[in-house]
Amino acid sequence: MKKINCLLCTIILLSLSSASVLADVTASTPTNLIQKIASATSYTSTSQSSAQNVNVIQNTTSKVIDGKKLRKTVEQDAKTFGLLVNEAALARESGVASTNKQMVQIGGPKNLYEGREDLEPTLDTIVYDTGLMTLTKEGGHYNDDSSNTIFDTTSGAQQARVKVYVDFKRKVLWGDVESRITLSGASQMTNTYTGGSAAITSLPVDKELIHTVSGSTKLALDRTATPSLNGDAEPYAYLKNTNNFLNSLLDANGDIASYNPTFADDDMADMVKNVAHGTDGDGNVLVQARFTTTGSGTPGKSVASFEASNAASCGSSCSASEQNTFKDSVVRYSATVETTATKYKAE
């Protein structure tokens, strides 16, 4: 059944429509590429990088959004580049609702640049770079990590960088996430996780990239192997949250995020064990990134987060009681920034 799950899910992802990029929901995929950079941005390979290789760039903007102007810009870009308009995402970003319905295109020729791991930016490519961000611990629905502490609480101990390349001419985007994770009483783990390219089919662009860093090997889990409860493969991710710009094991109400309904029990149990730092847990950290921009040249918004749980593994299936314990145990560090659109310049 898991093999069938892999085949079905591969057709969707990034960021990011998990049911389809057009639907803007990311369903679980076997590669869990970011498993999305949001409806399905297939970010793919992993490699380590040294601290010296990272530039601190962080271009931020505090420009007030003019919803009507933003909507006009998106509609113009959609027409120029031959893209659909995702009305739900546009209403969320602009604050201006519309009675228009998103047109959904079925089939059509495959984008030749989709799913590539060898794409290079061109002079038409727009770059969004958060620079190295310091992640801070979130409260609200998340555990305060005061007991059975998972993360090092020193300021600056948790850092991440999200870099995204957007090419509207080729209708594709790709990027990478650098994570610098420090667990309590441990040395820092530094990884750069790079995703394959994802097709851009609608505006606003909204993609996710999700992967796991092992607490024991300090490297990203294998995204090419079939997930299993007792293996070391990347587990299937939750479905993308289309109502909120949120990448988390929990939804905006503090409930456990939804999983592919056909395999929800298996996928949830595998993920719980993956991030659990309690009894029989794998002791890993889930690294999540999400990026959105409304169109060419407009500012982008990126969020990066680390999540883990101080609960125990619940075995092959999580009971209602174990699910409640898990959702109350999730610890989250995150940072969200707006970045300016910068034209790529050949080096």
MOKA-V48299 format. One record per residue. RES is the residue in one small letter. PSI is psi in radians with two decimals (999 if undefined). Layout:
res psi
RES PSI
RES PSI
This chain:
res psi
m -0.62
k -0.59
k -0.65
i -0.69
n -0.77
c -0.78
l -0.77
l -0.75
c -0.50
t -0.54
i -0.42
i -1.83
l 2.78
l 2.97
s 0.24
l 0.29
s 1.64
s -0.69
a -0.36
s 2.59
v -0.59
l -0.61
a -0.20
d 0.61
v 2.32
t 2.08
a 2.87
s 2.40
t 2.71
p -0.47
t -0.28
n 0.54
l -2.09
i 0.51
q 1.03
k 2.84
i 0.95
a -0.68
s -0.43
a 0.95
t 1.78
s 1.52
y 2.42
t -1.17
s 2.87
t 2.61
s 2.75
q 2.63
s 2.67
s 2.77
a -0.49
q -0.29
n -0.01
v 2.27
n 2.50
v 1.79
i -0.96
q 1.31
n 1.98
t 2.78
t 2.52
s 0.37
k 2.35
v 2.34
i 2.24
d 1.80
g -0.79
k -0.72
k -0.69
l -0.79
r -0.71
k -0.71
t -0.77
v -0.79
e -0.63
q -0.76
d -0.69
a -0.70
k -0.75
t -0.75
f 0.03
g 0.73
l 2.83
l 2.89
v 2.12
n 1.71
e -0.64
a -0.79
a -0.65
l -0.71
a -0.67
r -0.76
e -0.57
s -0.39
g 0.14
v 2.00
a 2.84
s 2.66
t -0.11
n 2.60
k 2.48
q 2.29
m 2.31
v 2.11
q 2.21
i 2.30
g -2.57
g 2.90
p 2.52
k 2.45
n 2.11
l -0.30
y -0.03
e 2.47
g 0.22
r 2.59
e 0.07
d 0.23
l 2.47
e 2.52
p 2.64
t -3.12
l -0.20
d -0.07
t 2.40
i 2.34
v 2.31
y 2.06
d 2.08
t -0.31
g 3.11
l 2.07
m 2.51
t 2.14
l 2.48
t 2.68
k 2.34
e 2.61
g -2.35
g -2.12
h -0.14
y 2.62
n 2.49
d -0.07
d 0.44
s -0.41
s 2.66
n 0.75
t 2.28
i -0.86
f 2.57
d 2.24
t 0.05
t 2.41
s 2.26
g 0.04
a -0.43
q 2.03
q 2.70
a 2.77
r 2.30
v 2.19
k 2.17
v 2.38
y 2.18
v 2.20
d 1.69
f -0.48
k -0.72
r -0.03
k 0.93
v 2.73
l 2.76
w 3.01
g -2.94
d 2.83
v 2.16
e 2.33
s 2.42
r 1.70
i 2.32
t 1.96
l 2.78
s 2.17
g 0.23
a 2.92
s 2.83
q 2.47
m 2.11
t 2.14
n 2.64
t 2.10
y 2.07
t 2.38
g 2.63
g 2.95
s 2.61
a 2.46
a 2.48
i 2.05
t -0.29
s 2.86
l 2.55
p 2.71
v 2.36
d 1.82
k 2.70
e 2.74
l 2.03
i 2.38
h 2.97
t 2.39
v 2.20
s 2.31
g -0.30
s -0.87
t -0.32
k 0.25
l 2.87
a 2.54
l 2.81
d 2.05
r -0.15
t -0.32
a 2.77
t 2.20
p 2.50
s 2.68
l -0.57
n 0.15
g -3.08
d 0.39
a 2.75
e 2.19
p 2.84
y 2.39
a 2.87
y 2.91
l 2.57
k 2.41
n 1.92
t -0.28
n -0.45
n 2.61
f 1.33
l 2.31
n 1.78
s 2.73
l -0.31
l 2.64
d -3.07
a -0.35
n -0.02
g 0.09
d 2.84
i 2.34
a 2.69
s 2.61
y 2.94
n 2.03
p -0.48
t -0.56
f 0.47
a -0.78
d -0.81
d -0.82
d -0.71
m -0.78
a -0.70
d -0.74
m -0.72
v -0.82
k -0.66
n -0.82
v -0.04
a 2.32
h 0.19
g -2.76
t 2.22
d 0.21
g 2.76
d -0.33
g 0.56
n 3.10
v 2.27
l 2.13
v 2.17
q 2.39
a 2.60
r 2.48
f 2.47
t 2.55
t 2.57
t -0.34
g -3.02
s 2.22
g -0.15
t 2.74
p 2.69
g 2.77
k 2.27
s 2.47
v 2.34
a 2.49
s 2.68
f 2.34
e 2.52
a 2.98
s 2.50
n 0.29
a 3.09
a 2.86
s 2.57
c 0.36
g -2.61
s -0.23
s 2.38
c 2.15
s 2.96
a -0.70
s -0.75
e -0.60
q -0.71
n -0.71
t -0.73
f -0.86
k -0.45
d -0.08
s -0.04
v 2.21
v 2.36
r 2.29
y 2.38
s 2.93
a 2.44
t 2.27
v 2.75
e 2.37
t 2.58
t 2.67
a 2.15
t 2.22
k 2.38
y 2.39
k 2.18
a 2.40
e 999
